[in-house]
């Protein structure tokens, strides 16, 4: 048995340092850094921002921070006072309120010079960023990525490619200088490198026992989302991968003994991460993979590292959330096989309709194709008022008995 | 006039039966559609009846095994209709891309429809750039080709032109009647206008156009004297599945003079250019018509339009009738409320869930709102 200290992932410390540095730079007055700030959606193309030396800020990442710090519910209530329905996405409510009152663990995000919204993750971000654009009165660029229900159509490719050109022109206009294509090539190479490393990190859990769980992945995800396209992210994931391989050699895992291997679907319940980890851990069940964190390396097959800009249209449009539910089900079926999972837990997330609606059909498909037991838990990623601990606990206990 | 109104009411109350009857009589296919961006002209040009699925309601419960409780009633009711077999008469369905819920409803339909085809028309969310305009046209061209294949027919330019003329007549008729009704130039209430607009969604378009033409002959050149000191009210939201709200507003002392739903004013807004090539002209209309909050054109376009219409029609108060769990409208509510307030127009928001909950609560809220105006 590994000691609690051995179980801890050492790279955590480095990640915290990098993220602190990142937020310190972002919150440093712009006159000192000389850099512009863009707020961007989690599925948005960040690489051109790095190529233009613009600091990308992710309200969704901050939403996760607020959720984990249990500060979201108060912000959500503030948004509701402003007139936003309590049924709206809790990231959006939290962010809209945070902008108005400088709330959350770091006292609000630095004000944006521009907003970049890509609707490949949902239509909610479009509405959310419209609210932000009215509030901050800064330019908004919308990258419209049509849903690929059954495939990627020719006209979609033409449309999104055209918009990549419009995105570059938008950045040139806001930044007041020409786009640096050479720098873009470097950033593109680094982005592909980081995504491949992230995939390798996630693949280490194929090992039995898995060296980490998805609750660790939810934490280490921060870098691939925010700093994808930088050397920092590449260096960090090399470090993390090395540590994971070392844990495999030493047989260190988070769940000991690892009796059940599970898969998580949807975003985490940020304010209950430890609770879920302990609850399942007590049954010797560990989450060895999830559909969420793999979303940031899932379109590698469509990326061309020698022509990153040219392949961005397809890779950003074909992310799994922007596909049909049968395709999403197949993704889970493959995961069950790859990670040799014993069960799938679906988080029915009141805040995320495109991720949650269709889960019943997905559950049926996964059950039919793999015979794996599935559990559906209703919660919300950030709004604690929508979580019933006793109800969820009972369902988890019943599910474990089925395994 | 009464026989015409009765016919619209008959279809509005039994849309499925009427569409099925039409199919039996004509031997032609019926294609289900969703939302006001569904290109009905193309479906009609392909020889089919475009049938707008709005969910007949009644909380059948079939959809509970497919969709969570936090899904809006229009989406759940429509899926209920499919799963209960009530939509078995459909030969196919066309889903234009609108909101996140409809995006997934489309997937669920595709996986659960029996013996009928399913098509997605993934229209752009952006409406304000030349590349989006080009894409819009491409999607409609693809849809026309797909429909030709599924319905084993040819859609000629003449078919499209003929369809455009019919739907322009329908929208023009609805618009003319609404304007006349609001000016007291015809004895039609807002509730009746709502029923007419519902009837249009499941009726042979040629019949609908003829009936609307007939109704328009009853329009007087001059306004009748007003029927009392009613307070002029605007309504806005996605769709309204509870026709009794009009009566409730009237009983509370209000009169609806702005009816901004996607089956009413947002549906009738803007005609397709009849002199242009029909398919690009249909695409062009979608870029210009009153936009749905799922679309992106300008940051203030919806608010500006509602304020302008409200001012023009002397609206004293606007009621936001928002469907529970309808995110796009809920996001727009605070800024449009603020824009109205700047012009001195009061507003209230009411969340529509199921039909049962509406009656008593809405009446009380409505009465309090009228007193405030």
Interface residues (C-beta under 8 A of the other chain):
Chain A: X82 X83 X84 X85 X87 X88 X89 X92 X119 X122 X123 X124 X126 X127 X128 X130 X131 X133 X134 X140 X142 X144 X146 X147 X149 X150 X153 X155 X156 X158 X159 X162 X163 X166 X324 X325 X326 X348 X350 X353 X354 X356 X357 X358 X359 X360 X361 X378
Chain B: X65 X66 X67 X68 X70 X71 X97 X99 X100 X101 X103 X104 X105 X106 X107 X108 X110 X111 X112 X120 X122 X124 X125 X126 X129 X131 X132 X134 X135 X138 X139 X142 X293 X294 X296 X299 X300 X322 X324 X325 X327 X328 X330 X331 X332 X333 X334 X335 X337 X349 X351
